[in-house]
Every structure is written in structure tokens, then in C-alpha cells.
Amino acid sequence: MTPTNDPGGAALSRRALLRLGAGASLAAGLGFGGAACSPAGTGDAVPSGKPGLGGTLRVGLYAGANDLNPLDSTSELTRWVTDPVAESLYAYDDTGTSVPRLAAAEPTVSPDGLTWTIPLKPGVRFHNGDPFTAEHVVACLNYANNTSSPSEWIIYFFGYLAEASAPDPLTVRLQLVKRYGLLRSHLGNMPISHKDFLTRKDAVMGTGPYKLTRVTIGTGYVLDRNPDYHGPRPGPDQIAIDVIPDGTTRTVNLQEGKIHIATQVPPQMVRVLEKAPGLAVYKVDAPVDLLAYPRIGKAPFDNPLFRQAVAYGMDRKGVLDTVFQGDATIGQGPVGPAVIGWDPAFTPYPVVTDVDRARGLLQQSGVKDPSFTLTISNRAEMRSIGQLLAEGWKKVGIDVNIEVLDGGPWTQKWITGKYDFIMGYYQSGLGSGNANFLTLSPAETTNILNSGYTNPEVDGLIQRTWASADPAERTGLIKQLNTTLVRDAVMIPPVYPKTVIAQSKRVTGLSQGALKLSRLDLASLRILS
């Protein structure tokens, strides 16, 4: 999310964002998923054997990617396939600390904060043998910051990055429009592809430990180990990713040993797998946004008391217990437990709906014929959430019509602002890390996804938050933002769901640090002999 004006003064409008294709890539991530991070179930039988190198690791993915270009999409459907292929300048270690990967060191930042110089690691080659040089990094950044490209990364760079240049083959220089401390986070999240693959949607070429060698549309992907990788040898010789849309089938395949990892385990199957011998279940607080925006520039949500009535009338406990089987946290504003600024002591909303308070706020609002349309993304879990919330609001005296849309139309509604109240899931950690950038930025008045909310105090807080390079300062500012946005009922998620991933104990455990940031780190796994 970015300010309205670019360095040259051209506006990035809602219409422009739709034209450059962000709707399609965002839609790919609008799925069910969330993101506490120890195995929840261990089973009784633990497979024996020593972890070794080689073999084929099999992963069950809940859907196929519409676009395999990681510079177009930050969806997990793209990134879980391409992360072993295309690396970033910086990467996260097991503690969640961002460290140099393709960069040789931390950026050197000028005193005014506007010039960043990044040295690159020498001796790295792409999978086709071409040397990794600054021209590829510059090409990726220019592609991401170009309003005529379909890159979703435009949201993260537009209005901040003025120019990327290559003073020499192993140096990248970034010139900024204004201070942007959060840029360091983005540089650790955006993959770098070969410049000749920037417009490809069916393939990707990077410098990573694996090459994407086979794509079968709707069925799966095969990644083979890169023998010339510049880093430590990865574990498996091959990673086979099978697309298995049905959640029950994925979990059965895991139990039968047909796959080693099952992504997006359905809530009703979690307890079954926790009791299954030889399996581990991870229930993870990772950066997932339950996007929940009332259209504040439009009646009845232009009335702050009505928005508060809706917020207090949410059946959060019903969603927690019925939809997620307890594997979520009660929503207390846009900042959840996986991102910086989370304060577990901040609990403005009760666990059980305060119907009397919600009715009182509705009466004070003076809204006649209190009703609205709730627009949700088309998934079974979202439909259940919508039904539960509508039933809860009915008890308060608010009539709700539910509109269910597939990902593309849903995203168009969000971008164009043609909604009353819109809700959907998005894995933001793969683009924002733990910074909560995607969720909070629309609260800024000039943001292209702003819902009609205007608050100079919030505008100032957001600008200071993204400008700051001090993690402690940024955390404090985000806490202030969360408090204010809850007070004004601007973003109202009912819960923060967890990502649930299960794995066989025939492979070593998934990285805890990676899971907390929505990443799988498949290259680090070892299959037991």
C-alpha cells in the first residue's frame, strides 16, 4: 500500500491497480488459511532411521498457482512452489532474523535515509549458468515498481522507490522519494529472478537450491536439486508438489504415506491427525490477514456508532469454536498475534458477544433500517463465517445479506471500493514478513485501497511507522495504530486463524522460524533412511 503520487507525479489509481493485474495475483492468495508453533500432535509410533541426503520429498498443496512468477504474486500458492527456486537479497534464519542471502552485507544507508547501497554476493550463478549480477536485481525492482507490469509488489514500492541502478556488477543503488525504513523488510521478502523471466507466468529461474523442472497444470510441480548451488547442499534430491484440492484427501494421503507434508489441514481433520501415529501437526500463528473492511465512505458505515455496533455484535466465539474448532485467537483489531505490535493485554472486545451493548450502540447511532451486504470470498470456511456473523448481527437488530464471490471478482470489489463490508483471507507474511503492511496501509487517507476513512492522526502514525528503521519504535507506533483503528471500528476481523500444516515423522521437522513467517523451508528437510 502506497501514497497516491509517484516520483514523477503520476497517480496510482484504483483503476490503474486493476489494469496492472494486481487483482488476479491477490485473488490467488484469498483463500482459507492462517498462520503457536510447536507440533500439536505427535502420535504414538515414531518412525526410526537417520536423516539423510537425497530422496524425493512429496508435498500436498491445496490448490495450484495461477501465476508461477513470484514477482507477480505473493500468494503462498506461488511462493511455496518457487521459494526453493528464486532467492531474495536477504533471508530469514530459524530465529526469524533477516540475514544476507544474495546480498553480501547489510545495506549502507545515507544520512538522509534516501540512498541505499547494497553489495551483492560474488560467484553466484543462475540455473542456466548466467552470473548473478546487479542488472538482474535492478530489472526485478524496476518491474515491481512499474505501473504497467502485473506485479503485486507495486503495492510495496510505489511512491517510495524513485530509481534502482547498478553502479557496477556487484552493487545495487536505490534512490528513495522519502525515508522508508520498512524497505529492509521488503528486500528480505521479494525474490530475485533472472531478468529474462520477468514476464513469464509458467516458469521461474533463480539462483536457489532447486530448479523448477516440470509443471503439470492442475496436477503439480517437480523441483530438482541444483548441483551448482552457492550455499549448503539441500536435503532432498527432488521435491514433488502434488495439487490435492480436497482437504480430506490430502490428510488421508498423508496418513497413507503418499505425501510427507499436507498444507492447509481442514479444522475438522486436525484432531484426527493429532492422534495419528507417526504424524506431527503444526498450528501456527503466522502473518495472515483476515481482511475485514467496512466501507466507511458509504452509509450506514459512515456512522461511527453503527460501526461500533457491528464490531461489538460480532459472534467471535461462534467463529472460533464452530469454524476453527478453537484453533484461532479472538480478533481485537487489525494487529494479530503473529505481527509486530501485538498486545495480548489489549482486549476491547469480549469473547462472548455483548448483545446489549451492541443494541445500545445501534440505538444511539440513529440508523434507520440497519442493514448491509457482507461480501466474502468463495470458500466453504468463509461461507460458514459469513453465516455465523449474519446470525449474530440479526440478534442485535441488523439485517445482513451475504454476497459470495470468487477471488477475482472479490478483489475487484475491494480495489474499486464497491462494497458495504468486505471480508477475506490473505497470506501477507510472504510479502510483508511480520510488519502487517498490507492490512494497515489502507487506513491512510491517500491509499488506493482506503475505505473512506480519514484521520490525520492515523495518517501521521502510518507514515512514521513505515519510515522508521527502529524495530522498537515501529512496534510502539503500530500499537498506537491498532488502538485508534479499534476505537474508530475501521478494521474488524472476528478472529486471527492459525495456519495448520501436518507432516510425517519420516522427515525431519519443519522449521519453526520459517513457519512463523508463512514459509515452509522445504530445502532444509531430511528424509529418514
N, C-alpha and C positions, 0 to 999 in steps of 0.2 A: 504494500500500500504506500502511495506516494503523494507528494504535493501536486498541484494542478499543472504548474509550469515546468517545462524542461529548460535546459541551459540556453536553448535558442529561443525560448518564449512560446513554443508550440504546446498547446494544451493536450493532455492525455485524457480524453473524454470517455464516458461510458460507451459511446458508440465506437470509439477507436479501440477500446479494450475488447469489445465484441468482435470487431473486424480482425484484430490480430490473433484471434483464435484462443484467447485465454479461457473462454467458456468451455471448449472441448477438453482442455487439459485439466481444468479444475473439476469438471464433471467426472473425470476418471477417478478422482480421489474422493468423491462424495459417496462414500459407502459406509457400511457399518463397521465400526472398529474404534478402539480407544487405545489408550496406550498405557506395584509394590513388588518387589522384583526378585523374589526367590521362588523356586519351584513349589507350587502349592500342593502337588500330589506326587508321591514317589512310588506308589505301588509296592508290592512285596518282593517280587523277583527282580534282582538287579543283574543284567547281563554281565558275564565275565569276559575278560580279554584285555589286551593292552591297546591303547590308542596308537594308531599308526598312520603313516602317509599313504596316499593312494586310494583307490576305490571310487565308487560313484555315490555321491550324496543326493538323495531324492527329496524334493520339497513339494508339498501340495499347496498351490496358490489358489485363492478363492475366485479369481477371475483373470482374464488375460488383459494385457495393456492395449489401449487403443493407439498408443504412440510410444515407441521404444526410444525416442530421443530424450535423454534426461535434461536437456536444455530447453525442451518444450514443457515438460511436465514434472511436477514434484510429487505426483501420486506414488503411493507405495507399490502400485501395480507395475509402474515403470521402474522405480528405484530398486526394489528388491531383486529385480532381474539384472539391472545394469550396474548396480554398485560394485560388484566384483570386477566389472569391465572398465569403467571410467572413474578415475580418482579425482579428488579435489586438491586444491593447493594445501589445505590443512585438513586433518582428520582427527576424530575423537579416539582417545585411548580408553582402556577399561574403566578409568575413573571418571570419564566424561569430560576430561580436559582436552582441549583442541591443541594439537601439536603439528609441526610441519610434516607434510607428506610429499607433494610435488614441489612445494616451496623449500628452499634451503634454510630459511630462518624466518623469524617474525618480520612483519613489515617495518620499515623505517618511516615514521610519520613526521612531517614538517611541523614546526611550532604552531602554525595557524591551523593545523589539522586538515589541510586541503590537498596535500600531496602525499601519496603513499607509494613507497618504492619496495618492490618485492623481489628478492633474489630467488632464482629457480635452481632446483637440484640438477647438477650436471650428470650426463651419462645415461639419462632415461630415454627409452625409445617406445614409440607406439607399436601396436601389434603387427603393423606392416613393415616395421624396421625404420620408419622415419624418425629422426631425432625429435624429442620433445623440446620445443623452444618457445620463446615469448610470443612469437607470432600466433601460435595456436591459442594461447591464453587470451591475448588481445582479441582475436577473432571471436572467441566464445563470449567475452564480455560485451563486445560491440553487438553481437547477435542478441544477447539477453537484454540489451538496453535500447533496442531498435523497435520503434512502434510499428514497423511494417512486418516484423517477424512474428511467428506464433508463440514466442517464448513466454511462459508464465513468469519467468524471472524478471520480466519488465516491472512487476509489482515491487520488487525488492531494490531495483537500481534507479528507476526513472525519477528524475528530479534531484538526484544526489550525485550520480556519476556523470561528469562532463565529458571526460575523454580517457581512453585507455591507450597506452603507447608502449613500444618496445625499444628502449634506447640501445639495447644490444640483445643478442640471442638468449641470454640468461637473466634478463632484468625486465620486469613489468612495472610501468609507472601509471598510477591512477590519479587523475585530477578531479577533485570534487567541487560541487557547487557550494556546499556548506559542510560543516562538521557532521560526521556520520560514524560515530564510534561503533555502531552495530555492524558496520561493513565487515569487520573482522569475523563476526559470526557467519555472515553470508559467504565469505571466502572459504569457510570450512564446510559449507553445505552444497555449494554449486559444483557439479562435476565439470571436468575439462575433457572435451572430445577433440579428436582430430579435426582440423578446420575443413577438410573435405567432406565431413559427415554432418555438418551443421544443419543441413536441410533434410537429412534422411529421417524417416519415421519408422522404417522397417529394419534398421540396423544401427549399431553404435560401435565406434572404435576408440579405445582409450589406451591407457598405459598400465592397466590393472593386472592382477594376478590371473585373470581368466579372460579368454576370448569368447565372444558370442559366436558360436559356430553353426547353430541351427535354430530356425524359428519355424514353428508349425502353427499357423494361425488358428486360434481357438483351442489348441491342444497343449502346447508347451514350448519350452526352450532348452537348449543344451549349451553349456558353457564348458570349454576345455581349458585345462591349465596352461598358462603361458610359461614355457620353459625359460624364457629370457627375462622374467620379471626382475625388476630392480630391487625389490625388497625380499623379505624372508619367504621361503617356499610355503605356499599354501597347503592345506591338508589334503583334500580330495583331488584326484586327478580330473574328475569331472563332476559337474553339478547339473542334475536333470531336474527341471522345474515343470511339474505337471499342473495344468489348469483343471481344477476339480471344483466346479461351482457349488455343488450340493454339500452343505456342511456336514451332514450325517455321513455321506460317502467319504469325505476327507478323513473324518475321525475313524471310520471303520478301516480305511486303508492304512491308517497309522497303527491301529491295533493289530492288523494282519501282517505288518511288516513290509507293506508295499511302498511306503514312504517313511522317511526319517523325521520329517517336520510337517506339522499341519498348521497353517496360518488361519487366523480368524475362526477360532473354535466357537460354535454356537453356544449361547448360555446354557441351553438345556442339556448339552453334552459334557459340560465341564465336570460335573460331579462324577459322571461315568468314567471319564478318563483319569480323574484323580485317584480312583480306586483300582484302575487297571495296572496289572503288574508290568514292570519294565518301562513305564512311561513317566514323564515329568510334565507338569503343567505350569506355565508361567502366566501369572496375572499381573499385568504391568501398567503402572501409571506412566504413560508416555505422552508426549505433546500431541494430543488430538484435540481438535476444536469441535465442540458441538455448537456450530454456528446458529445463533438464535437472536434474530434481529427484528424488533417491531419497526414498522415504517413510521418514524416519528414526525415526518413532514406531512402526514396524512391523518385525518380523523378516522377513528377515535384516539389513535395513539399520539396525537399532538397534545393530549391532555395528560400531564404527568401523574395525576391521581388515578386515572384509568390504567396507565401502565403499571403503577404500583399495585393496583387491584389484581391485574393479570399475574404479576410476579408473585404476590402472596397467595394467589389462588391456584398455583401450580401444584399438581399432585406429585411432588418429587419422590415421596416414599413409594408410591404406586409404581412409578417408572423404575426405581431402584430394585424393588422386590420382584415385580412381575416380569419386566422385560430383561433385566440384567441378572436376576437371581442373586442379588446382593453384591455383584462384582462391579461396583461403581461407587462414587462418592457424591453426596448431595451437593448440587450446584449452589454456589454462593457468589455469583458474579462471573465475569469472563475469565478470571485467573484461576486455573485449576492446580491440582497438586503436583503436576509434572513440570511446571514452568516457574521461572524466577518471579518473585513477588507473592507467591502463595503464602497465606497466613491461615493455618488451621484454626486459630482462635477467632477468626472473623466469621461469624455465623449470623448474618442478618435474617436469614430465613429459617423457620423451624423445620424439623424433619417431617413432622406431620402437618398437613395444610391447616393454616389458621383461617377457617372459612369465615368466622365472624369478623375478623379484621379485614379480610378481602371484601366482604359485603359492605363494611363501613366505608372503605376507601371508594368503592364503586358508587355508593350513595353520595359521598362528598364530591365525586367528580362531576355529577350532574349530567352524565352522558345519557341521552335518550336512546332507547333501543340498542343496548350494548351488545354488539356482535362484531365478528371479523372472520376473515378467512385465514386459516393456517396452511401455508404452503410447505410441503415436506418432500424429501427425496424418496424415490420409489424403491424401498426395501422393506422386507417384512417387519424388521425391528422398528423402523421409522413409522410404519403404519400403526404398530402397536403403541408406540409412544404417543402419536397423534390422537388415537382413540382415548387413551387414558387421560391425557391432558384435557381433551374436549369434555369428557365426562366430569372431570374435576371442576372446570370452569362453569359447567352447567349448574353445579350446586351453588356457585357464587351468584349466578344470575346472568352469566354471559353465554350467548349462543355462538358456537364456533362451527364453521363449515371447513372441512378438510379437503385440500387440493393436493393430489399426489402427482408428481412429475418425475420423469426420467432425468438423468443427470444433466444433459444438455439444456433442455427447456428450464430446468430448475435454476441453472447457473445464469441463463439469460434473464430470468426474473430478478435474480439477485443483482446482477450488474445494471440492469435498466431501472431498478427501483420500483417495479410494478408488482408490489405485494403489500399485504397488510402486516403479516407476521411470517417470517421465513425461517425454516429450521432444517439443518442437515449436518452430516459429519464430514470432517476433512482432516486427513493426517498432515498436520502442519509441521511436525518435527523435522521432516526431511528437507524442508525449505528454510524453516526459521530456527531450528535447534530448539532450545528451551526458552526462546525470547518472547514468544507469544505475539510475534509481529503481525501475523495475518488477522488475528482476532481483534486486536486493539486498534489498529490503524484506521478502520472505518469510522471510529469515533471522532476523528479530526474533521473539522468543517470542510476543508478543501479536498478531502479524499474522494476519489471517484466512486467509492462504494458507500459513501456516507448515507445514512438512512434519514437525513433531515435534521439530525441533532446538531445543535450549535451551542458551544460552551467555550468561551475564550480561555477559561482556566484549564480545561481539558486540552485544548489546542496547544497551550504552552507546555503542559506536562508531557504530551506526546513528543513534541519537538525536542525537549530537553532529554527525554528518555532515549530516543534514537541517536541523538548527538553524543551522548555520554560514552566514554570509553572506560568508565569506572564501574565494575560489576555491582559494588555495594550501592553506589548512587543510583544506578539503573533499577536495582531491586526496590529501593525506597520509593522511587518515583512510580513504579508500577503498582505498588501497594496503594499509593495515593489515588492513582487512576482507577483501580478496582473499587475503592470505597466510593468515589464520586459517581462512577458509572452504575453502581448498585443503587445509590441514592436516587439517581435520575431514571433508573429502570431502563437502561439503554440496550443492554445485552443480558439475556435471561436464560441461560442454559439450565435445564432441570437437574441434570446430573453430569458428572465427569466420568464417562465409561472407561473401563480398562481394556487394553488390548490383551487378548488371551491367545497364547500360542502353546502348542503341545509338541513334545519331541520324544523320540525313542531314546532309551538309555544305551542303545547300541552305538551312539555317537556321543562325544564329549558335550558338555553343557553349553548352551548358547551364552554369549557374553552378556553379563548383567548391565554393564555400561552401555553397550550398543542398544539393548532393548529399551532402556530408559529414554533413548533418543529416536525410537521407532526404526532402528536398524537391526538387521539380522546377523551381519558379520559372518557369512557362510564360509569364507575362506579360512577362518580360524578353527573350524571344527575338524575333528579327527574321528574316523570310523574305528570301532573296536575290532581287533583281529579275532 
